[in-house]
Every structure is written in structure tokens, then in C-alpha cells.
């Protein structure tokens, strides 16, 4: 695989940065992930860090060198991250749980598959057009898509996240086949709430990701003003081997089998992630299998 990638995170006008992002890859597979710790609940940055570490740790175990089933992996990994946050809160005796959004994508061969929970987004831009983007799990976004009817609620409130006492709602999308020059952008709401989708498409269509991302972040911070949110962006451009010439690119061709590279830092949660809760993972798999059975029964 060959791709150009750029990531950055800015605190904006907030006291601390609760966003986390990163990517990791093997010879034949890549994982790109971003999480936005939710304000109004304790230790949002811990929830975001735990989510990325959990997904990354599971990816390292599974990608040998590819993930057998990206859809199943992303589903299990998201639920495992949710359980890890709940476990952390329980061990700390917290009255309220840390919470976070999550968007994560697996690239393998020429295919991309992603999962998201909350309002951290993924955009795919092709030949100057928005090919697709995720739909937030917020009342206003679901209403605009015709999924729910608006009631007397705060329309921007998320109705799901990781770490909540209720089981998270999430969507898995793909696989889609990538073409040379396709650009994919993962971001927290600090970006898309301050710039338009048209801004994002225009910047990605006319610049490299190494130029477009800093410019988009600066625009979001200016538009957001003194009280701007954390702004975090991870973007990549997909390149086929015969046209890959970027000095900023990542090539996995020289990586040996069994080698795993990552920009996702272990941080302060080393012990918890090194001792990844296998029981929580098994609970996630059991929940998913049960949901599949119920769905099949209803269709039958």
C-alpha cells in the first residue's frame, strides 16, 4: 500500500484538548482513527485515548498482515472500546463515565471500510466532488436524513457515544473501492462545525493533504473565534504504486511480514491496554452475535 497522510490537532479556545487521533499499518493493511472526548462528563481525553488504544491493540492482534473481515473487526473493536471505558470508570469508582465519539477506517487492497459513533466525521472526496460522508448521530442530522422526526429537543445533542450507560449506536459503511487520488478526511466537530462541507471539498480538491489540512484547521479556528473547540484532523490521499512519488508518502512495501507501525501513543493507560480485557471483548462479540440472530429472526 502507498498513501500520503497528514494529521494535526489544535486546542483552540478550550482549556485542554480532549481529541485523539492516529494511524497504524502493516504491510497490507492500515487503520486510521479519531476520537473526540465529550465535554460535560469527566475525563473525556481519557475516554478518547482508551478508544484509540483499544482499537489499535486489537488491530495489532488481528492484522497478520490483513484483517480477515474489516466489518466484523470494526464492530467488535468499537464495542470493546466501549467496554474498556466502562471498565475504567468502574475501577475508578466514578459516578459518571467518561465518554467519547469514534470514527475509524480500515484500508486493505483498494477497499475502505469504516465505523462511526457520534459526530466525528469521515469524508471521501473524488475528482473535486464529495463522494460520501458519515451522518452524525445527532437529532438534527438524523432528522435531515428522514430517519427521525424532530421533537422539542436540543437538535445538536448526540443520542449515542462510547462510554454511555446505554449500548452505543453506530454505523459501519463499506467497503468502497478507492481510486488513485481519492482523499479521505477524518475530523472532530471542531472542524466541520466551523467550516462548510464545500470548504472541505474545495481544499482537498485543490491541494495536497499536507497543505489542505493546516489551512482548514486555521480557517476553523478563525471562524470559531476565542471560544473555538478543539480541532483535530487526519487526512490521507490514496496512491497507486506506479504513480506514487510524494516525499511525504508512506509505503508499506518495504515492511516485513509481522511488523506493525503506529502513531497511536500508549500514553498514561499502558497497564490497562497491555492487559486488554479479553472478557470485555468476548462480551462484545456475544452482543454482536445476539443482535445478528435477532435481526435474522425478524427478517425470517
N, C-alpha and C positions, 0 to 999 in steps of 0.2 A: 504494500500500500504506500501511496505517496500523497501528502497533503500539506498545505500551508496552514498555520494555526497562529492565533494571537489571542491573548487573554489579559484582562485588566480589571481592577476593582478599585473604586474610589469611595471614600467615606461620605462625601457630600457634607450636608449640614448637620448630620446626626452625631451624637456623642461617640458612638462606636459603629464599627462595620460588622453587621450580622450576616453578610453574604459570604458564601464559599463557592469555589469553582475548581475545576481541574480536569485533566485528562490522563489516560494511561493507555498503553498499547502493547501488543505482542507483534510477532512477525506478520500475522494475518488478520488482526482484529484491533479495533480501537473503541474505547469508552470515553465519552465526553459528558460531563455532569455539572450541574449548577444548583445550588440551594440558597434560599433566602429565609433566614430565621425571622420568625414573626414577632413584631413588637406587641406589647400588651400582655406578653407571657414571659416567664423568666428564662434567661439563658438561651435566647434564640440562636446565638452564634454557636452554642454547643450542639443544639439540635441540627443545625446545618452541617456542622463538622461531622457529627455522628452519621448523618445520612450519607455524605460523600465517602467517609471511611468504610462504612458497611458495604456500600455498593462496590467500592474499589476492592475491598478484601475478597468479596465473593467473586468478582471478576477475575482476580488473580488466581483463585482456586479453579475457576471454570474454564478460562480461556487457555486451552492447551493444544494448539495456539489459537483455536477459534472457540466461540461459544456455540454449543450444539444447536440451541433453539433460542434466538435472541428475545422473542416474545415471552417465552416462559421465564427466561433469566431475568428480564426487566421486571416482570410481575413479582417473582419471588424476591428479588433484591429490594424492591420498593417496600414490600411488606416486612421483610427482615429489618430494614432501616427503621420502619415504624416501631417494630417491637423493641429494637435496641434503645430507642428514645424512651419508650415506656419503661423499659427495664432500668435505664439510668435514673429516671425520676423516682422509681420505686426504691432503688438502693439508696438514694439520697434523702428519702423521706419527704419529697417535695409535695406541697399541697396542690400545686398547679404544674402541669407538664410543659417542658419546652416544646416548641412547635416550629415547623418549617415547611416550605414548599420544596418541590424537587422536580427537575427535568433532567433526563438522562438519555443518551443516544448510543446505540451500538452500530459501528460501521464494520462491515465484513464484505470482502469481494467488492462488488459495486452496489451493495444494498445498505440502506439505513433504516433502522427501526428505533422508535423512541417511546418513552413513557413520560407522563407529566401528572403532577398532582398540585393543584393550587394555581397561582398566576405567574409563575416563572415561565417564560415562553421559549419556543423554538421556531425559528423562521427558516424557510428554504427559498432561496432566490435563484432563478434560472433565466439567463439571457434577458436581464432587465425587468423581469416580472416576478411577482410574488407567487411562487408555486403553491405553497401552503404555509400555514402556521397553526400552532396549537390554540385551542379555545380555553380561556380561563375558567376555572371552577368558581366563578362568582355569579351572583344573581343577575347582574346586568348583562354579562356575556352570554349566559345560558338563555336569557330571555330574548336577546337579539338573534340567537340561533333558533328560536322557536322551541327550545327544549322545555322551558317552564313559562308560566305566566307570572307577570310581575305582581307582587303583593306590596303591602305597606312595610317595606323593609329597606334598610340601607343597601342600595343596589351594588355597592362596591365590596361588600363584605364577602369573604370567601366562605363557602359552605363545607370545605374539606381541607385537610392538611395532614402532614405526618406528625405524630405525637399527640393528637387529639384522643380523648377517651373513646370516641366512636371510630369505627373502622374507616380508613380513608377511601375516598372515591378517586379513581384515577383512570386515565385513558392510555392505551397502547396503540400506536399508529405505525403502519408499515407492514412489510418492507416496501420501500420505494427504491427504484433503480436510479443511481446517481449518474450524471453525465459530467464530462470534463468541464471544469469551470463553474459547476454548481457551488453555491456558497450557503453555508448553514450557520446560523447565529443563535446562541442560547443567551438569555438575558434575564435579569431580575426586573421587577416592575419599576425600579428606579429609572430604567431606560425608557420603556415603552409608555410610561405614564407622562413623560415629558417631551417625547418626540413622537411623530406620527409613523405609521407603517410606511407611508410614502417616503419619509425621510430615510428610514432604514433601507428600503429597497433602492433608493437613489444612491446612497452612499456605497452600498455593497456592489451596485452595478457599475459604478464609475471608478472605483478604487480597489486596491488590494485590501485584504482584511487588515494588514498591518497599518494602513493609512485610514481605512474607514472606521475601525473600532475606536481609536483615540478621538477622532473627530466627532463621532456620535456621542461618546461619553461627555466630551466638553460641551456639546450642544445641550445635552440633557441637564448637565449641572448649571449651565447658564439659564435655561428655561425654568429650572426648578427653584432658582434663587437661593437665598441664605438658608432656607429650611429644606433644601433638596434631600431626597432619600439617598441611601447607598445605591451606587450604580455599578453593576457588575456585568461584564460581557465576555463571552467565549465564542470565537468565530473561527471557521475554517473554510478553506477552498479545496475542493476535491480535484485532484490532478491525475491524469493517466500517466503511466510510466514513460511513454515515448515523448511527452511534452513537458515533463517536469524539469524546470530549470531554476526555480526560485531559490535564492540563497537563504531564505527563511523557512524552507520547507523541512518536513520530517519524512524520511524514507525508512521504511521498516525492512527493506530488502537485505540489509547487512546484519540484521538481528538474528541471532541463533535461536533455534527452537528451545523453548523453555525459558527464554529471557523475558522479563516483564519490566517496562519502564513506566514511571508515573510522576506527575506533578502534584498529586494529591498528598499533602503532608499529613503525617500521623498526628502531629500536634500534641495536645495535652491528654489525649484519650488513648494513649498507646496500650495500656493494660487492658482496657475494655475491648478494643478492637483485636488485639493479639489473641485474646481469649473469646473470640466471636461466639456468641451464644447459639450453639447448634440447636438447642431446644427451641429457641425462637424461630430459627429457620424452618425447623420441622413443623412448627405451628403454622407458619406462613404457607408452606406447601399444602398442609392439610386443609387450611381455609380455602385456598385456591381450588383444590381438587373438589371440595364440597360445593363450592359455587358453580363449578363446571357441571357437576352432576345435577344440581338444581336447575340450571339453565337447560340442560339436555332434556330433563324430565318435562319442563314446561313446553318445550318445542315439540316433544313427542305427544 
